[in-house]
Amino acid sequence: MKTTKLGIMFIALLLSACAVLDHAPSSTPLERNAKWAMLPIVNHTDVPQAGLRAEAITEALLRSRGVSNLRRYPPALNPDSLFEPAERKVAADALNWAREQGVRYAVTGAVDEWRYKVGIDGEPAVGMTLQILDLNDDNRVVWSAVGGKSGWSREALSAVAQKLIRDLLAGAAVQ
């Protein structure tokens, strides 16, 4: 009887830190050596600079996958603010900047959740989308993914975000 209870508690514990991921697979391999740009990740949360945090993690993970010719949009194009959300204009300006730079692939997305859950344990939770656009093919979305992940009560929010973004990017066929 004790073994059954321990087993049930262990399974419940495993399920408490879960993730949901959906990928749209790349129709063609993405060229690792092409010019890439990290564009704004729009912040749809009430957490200041969640989009900027997600951008930094995404940029680092892309570089770790061999995307070395990766440029970041100028900071003046994204005044991340809770009080004046002008994300469509920011995204359009960043896309224009990337085109002017001769960029082939543009990485963008949105953060929908970036917080510690309310409660006794306060688990970290992150939800976001990522897209890669081919600027040489009329801004066609060549890869996209969406996911959400929660972690353990003592886990850092940035660690959960890193795991989620790494899992999302795993579906991009970067070669």
C-alpha positions as CSV (number, residue, x, y, z in Angstrom):
1,M,0.0,0.0,0.0
2,K,2.8,2.4,0.9
3,T,4.5,1.6,-2.4
4,T,1.3,2.5,-4.4
5,K,0.9,5.8,-2.6
6,L,4.6,6.7,-3.2
7,G,4.2,5.8,-6.8
8,I,1.1,7.9,-7.2
9,M,2.9,10.8,-5.5
10,F,5.9,10.4,-7.7
11,I,3.8,10.5,-10.9
12,A,1.9,13.5,-9.7
13,L,5.2,15.3,-9.0
14,L,6.5,14.5,-12.5
15,L,3.3,15.8,-14.1
16,S,3.5,19.1,-12.1
17,A,6.3,20.4,-14.3
18,C,5.0,19.9,-17.7
19,A,5.3,21.4,-21.2
20,V,3.1,21.7,-24.2
21,L,4.8,22.3,-27.6
22,D,3.6,22.6,-31.2
23,H,5.9,23.0,-34.2
24,A,5.2,23.7,-37.8
25,P,8.2,21.9,-39.4
26,S,10.5,23.8,-41.8
27,S,9.6,23.1,-45.4
28,T,13.2,23.5,-46.4
29,P,16.4,23.5,-44.3
30,L,17.4,26.9,-43.0
31,E,20.9,28.0,-43.9
32,R,23.0,28.4,-40.8
33,N,25.6,30.6,-42.6
34,A,23.0,33.0,-44.1
35,K,22.5,36.5,-42.6
36,W,20.0,36.2,-39.7
37,A,18.4,38.9,-37.5
38,M,16.9,38.8,-34.1
39,L,13.8,41.0,-34.3
40,P,11.6,42.1,-31.3
41,I,9.8,39.4,-29.4
42,V,6.6,41.2,-28.4
43,N,5.7,41.3,-24.7
44,H,2.1,40.4,-24.1
45,T,2.5,40.0,-20.4
46,D,2.4,42.5,-17.6
47,V,6.1,41.8,-16.8
48,P,8.4,44.6,-17.9
49,Q,11.0,43.5,-20.5
50,A,9.9,39.9,-20.7
51,G,10.2,40.2,-24.5
52,L,13.8,41.5,-24.2
53,R,14.7,38.6,-21.9
54,A,13.2,36.1,-24.3
55,E,15.2,37.7,-27.2
56,A,18.5,37.4,-25.3
57,I,17.9,33.7,-24.6
58,T,16.8,33.0,-28.1
59,E,19.8,34.8,-29.6
60,A,22.2,32.8,-27.4
61,L,20.5,29.5,-28.2
62,L,20.6,30.3,-32.0
63,R,24.3,31.0,-31.7
64,S,24.9,27.8,-29.8
65,R,23.3,26.0,-32.8
66,G,25.9,27.5,-35.2
67,V,24.0,30.6,-36.4
68,S,27.0,33.0,-36.1
69,N,26.0,35.7,-38.6
70,L,23.1,36.9,-36.4
71,R,22.4,40.6,-35.9
72,R,20.3,42.2,-33.3
73,Y,17.9,45.0,-34.3
74,P,18.9,48.5,-32.9
75,P,17.6,49.1,-29.4
76,A,15.9,52.3,-30.4
77,L,13.4,50.3,-32.4
78,N,12.0,48.6,-29.2
79,P,11.1,50.8,-26.3
80,D,9.6,47.9,-24.3
81,S,7.0,49.7,-22.2
82,L,3.8,48.7,-20.4
83,F,2.2,52.1,-21.0
84,E,2.6,52.5,-24.7
85,P,2.4,49.2,-26.5
86,A,3.2,50.0,-30.2
87,E,4.4,46.5,-31.1
88,R,3.0,46.5,-34.6
89,K,5.0,49.6,-35.5
90,V,8.1,48.3,-33.7
91,A,7.8,45.0,-35.6
92,A,7.4,46.7,-38.9
93,D,10.3,49.0,-38.3
94,A,12.5,46.1,-37.2
95,L,11.6,44.1,-40.3
96,N,12.4,47.1,-42.5
97,W,15.8,47.5,-40.8
98,A,16.5,43.7,-41.4
99,R,15.7,44.1,-45.1
100,E,18.0,47.1,-45.3
101,Q,20.8,45.0,-43.8
102,G,20.4,42.2,-46.4
103,V,19.1,39.7,-43.8
104,R,17.8,36.4,-45.1
105,Y,16.1,35.0,-42.0
106,A,14.4,37.0,-39.3
107,V,13.5,35.5,-35.9
108,T,10.5,37.0,-34.1
109,G,7.7,36.0,-31.7
110,A,5.7,36.9,-28.7
111,V,5.8,36.2,-25.0
112,D,2.3,35.4,-23.5
113,E,3.3,34.2,-20.1
114,W,6.4,35.0,-18.0
115,R,5.8,34.7,-14.3
116,Y,5.8,32.7,-11.1
117,K,2.4,31.2,-10.4
118,V,0.5,32.3,-7.4
119,G,0.4,29.8,-4.6
120,I,2.4,28.0,-2.0
121,D,5.0,26.7,-4.4
122,G,5.2,29.6,-6.9
123,E,6.2,27.5,-9.9
124,P,7.8,29.5,-12.8
125,A,5.7,29.5,-16.0
126,V,6.6,30.6,-19.5
127,G,4.5,30.7,-22.7
128,M,5.6,32.0,-26.0
129,T,5.7,31.7,-29.8
130,L,8.6,31.9,-32.2
131,Q,8.7,32.4,-36.0
132,I,11.4,32.5,-38.6
133,L,10.6,34.5,-41.7
134,D,12.4,34.3,-45.0
135,L,12.9,37.9,-46.1
136,N,14.1,36.7,-49.6
137,D,10.7,35.0,-50.1
138,D,8.3,37.9,-49.3
139,N,8.5,37.5,-45.5
140,R,7.1,34.0,-45.7
141,V,7.0,32.1,-42.4
142,V,9.3,29.2,-42.9
143,W,9.1,27.8,-39.4
144,S,7.0,28.5,-36.3
145,A,6.4,27.0,-32.9
146,V,4.4,27.7,-29.8
147,G,4.8,26.3,-26.3
148,G,4.2,26.7,-22.7
149,K,6.3,25.2,-19.8
150,S,6.1,25.3,-16.0
151,G,8.9,24.3,-13.7
152,W,9.5,23.3,-10.1
153,S,9.0,25.6,-7.2
154,R,12.7,26.2,-6.7
155,E,13.6,26.5,-10.4
156,A,14.5,29.9,-11.9
157,L,12.1,31.5,-14.4
158,S,15.0,32.1,-16.8
159,A,15.9,28.3,-16.6
160,V,12.4,27.3,-17.6
161,A,12.4,29.9,-20.4
162,Q,15.7,28.6,-21.7
163,K,14.4,25.0,-21.7
164,L,11.2,26.0,-23.5
165,I,13.0,28.1,-26.1
166,R,15.6,25.3,-26.7
167,D,12.7,22.8,-27.1
168,L,11.0,25.2,-29.5
169,L,14.1,25.8,-31.6
170,A,14.8,22.1,-31.8
171,G,12.1,21.8,-34.4
172,A,13.8,24.4,-36.7
173,A,15.9,22.6,-39.4
174,V,19.0,24.8,-39.2
175,Q,21.8,23.3,-41.3
